[in-house]
């Protein structure tokens, strides 16, 4: 019987394959990359969903807070005799006798309880609480009184003068009709949050300074409505441009027409908003209690994405650059042609420095302040980077000196609602959902599309009042 | 060309360029591995693609306890095994002793690697996988039995069967070669 382990067959086979190499097809990497891109996109979507949920939660909390802040609980004087019963357990009861021996029992509530506990039941604070307390007691006394001619209600010796009430006028009235004289006491409206003396110091009319730093995030869309491709594309292969690549206009073969149309659709696919990030510093003038004007600097990294199936190919270096109907047509020059490729993700990032001038008008001045904000910004495009989601496609970065599709400066309008929470004498935290949109077309004359970027975001800021 | 360590770091950070370079560095060798476990180039490319996706998904778990090449090869082999697993039990077990009887020595010294690859691809799936694992990768039958959840005897019999088929094929080729030159 032969022992397989004793011959050198396995070693020979192992040696044969030790350095064996077989070149896989190009489509393998494309498949891997497509799958990795899909996973990246999923991850991005998860991140975006997370930020959206956080923003939604913040807004929800803010709205709930505003709702409760707007709920005023007003203490009403007792006009209809239906006074809320008072818990009288463990209270001393005193008996009072009228001159005709009717017995009138009156719960004697201690000053503390009469003054505070009773009146706090509606979350309100009322001056001259002793009197109010006794009124409530008296009203609860709707007892069968046979002869009220000379009844004298004996009240606490502390304020006897105020509390003595002659009941002679009550003769002939049913208990439900018995009203005590309406007290002309001031009833103050106090918010839900006002469980203590929360009267704000108001009346500042002099001009004051404030400053804040803010951070924000949101979605940016440079152009949602690109509907046509600026150039007709030609047919090529991303991985093998030398063989199949044709320059723009060199082929009119009908066989490519359908593909070209598809490609033109893809290369002009609408931009999608990605999560963007802003940071800024503002200084402002407090004109009066309600009006505030502020300005400052705001830096934003605004991001968007789309799909494309065209690239710009540099015929000299054979390098690919991303191309999209909404990116930049001016980059096509001598020696550069548009080639059709497999579909890839396309990213259009802007770095924009903004100088805003905003006015805010306070519409609610409570524990949480709410102000309407509106203004305009001057926006400077510092950098526009266009990236293709593939290692084979090189980034294109424009700065202010390059030819590009977008103007270097444009103006935008901004509006928002600022919800502030002053947490100390001079500090306040605020969140502000904002909507910002360019006031005019921001592309240059050489661009073949129009663009009015819009940004919807949520700013959070910390303010300091000087 | 960045060093492998830097490539691994880049891949762990999800850098596409590093991923592409790592792929370029290992794809040819791994394609040869995938070819040995598959019946066609198309199938091998599927295995390679799936394997590299797993590699990039899991490269954060690579701690450098073995070489990156060995780690990548293990993933490619596991991917190939998953591909073939459903086909592994289609062939009946044969008696190993019966197969061993009368087998002569095998020599592949004069055979080109491509021809040997062709012969291995023509083996029945079960034989092919076990031959690769035992003869080429150097696993023991016990390890193979654990990997494929089969008996040790099955592993041995499939290996013996593979050798028998290969010997027959080599003899055929040898006869055919001799006839051509006569």
Interface residues (C-beta under 8 A of the other chain):
Chain A: X1 X2 X4 X7 X9 X10 X12 X13 X14 X16 X17 X19 X20 X21 X22 X23 X24 X25 X27 X28 X29 X31 X32 X33 X35 X36 X39 X40 X389 X390 X391
Chain B: X14 X16 X17 X19 X20 X23 X27 X28 X29 X31 X32 X35 X36 X41 X44 X45 X48 X49 X52 X53 X56 X57 X97 X100 X101 X103 X105 X106 X107 X108 X109 X111 X113 X116 X117 X134 X135 X136 X138 X159 X160 X163
